[in-house]
Amino acid sequence: MAEELGEFNDQSYKDKQRELAVEQVAFEYGQKKEEEKAPELKRKQSIKEKVISWGILVLAFLFVLYLGYRLLF
């Protein structure tokens, strides 16, 4: 009985170690995928920032033109 219990504990321990190893590999794989996506994400963010800044500049320019028009006429 004690031998069976010991074997069960050993098997349970091995199963738990296997689960932890699988989780570790999955975590590392997920981190690797995120690192691969990072440059693309940064590029998209920089494009978005450029579009927003140019949009603000265009709106400011149009507002200045409108004010100039109102002052002249």
N, C-alpha and C positions, 0 to 999 in steps of 0.2 A: 504494500500500500504506500509506504513512504517512498519507494523507488518510483512508483507511478506518479505520485505527487511531485517529486523532484523532476521527473521528465516533463510533466505538464508545465511546471514553472519554467524549465529551460525552453520549452517550445514557446510558451507565452512570451518569454523574454526575447527570443529570437524573432518572433512575429512583431513585437513592439519595435525592436531595432530596425527591422526591415521597413516598417511603416515610417519611422523617423528618417531613414535613408531616402525613401521615396519622396517624402515631403521636402527634404533638403535639396534633392535634385530638381524637383519642380520649382522650388523657390529660386534656385540659381538660374534655371532656364528662364523664368519670368523676368528676373533682373537683367539677364542678357538681352532679352527681347526689348525691354524698356530702353536699355542703352543703345540698341540699334535704332530705335525710333526717335531718340533724343535729337539728333541733328535735323531730321525732317520736321520735328515739332518746333524747334528753334527757328528754322527757316520760315515756317508758316506764320509763327508769331511775328517775326521781323517784317514779313510782307504785310501782315495785318496792321502793324504799327505804322508802316510807311503809308498805307492807304488812308488810315485815319488822319495822320499828320497832313497829307496832301489835301484831304477833304476839308480840314479846318482852314488851311491856307487859301483854298479856293473860295470857301464861304466868306472869309475875312476880306479877300480881294473884291468879291461881289458886293459886300456890304459897303466897302469904301467907294466903289463905283456908284452905288445907289446914293450914298451921302453926297458925293460930288455932283451927281445929277440933280438932287434936290436943292443943293445950294445954288446951282447955276440957273435953274428954272423955277 
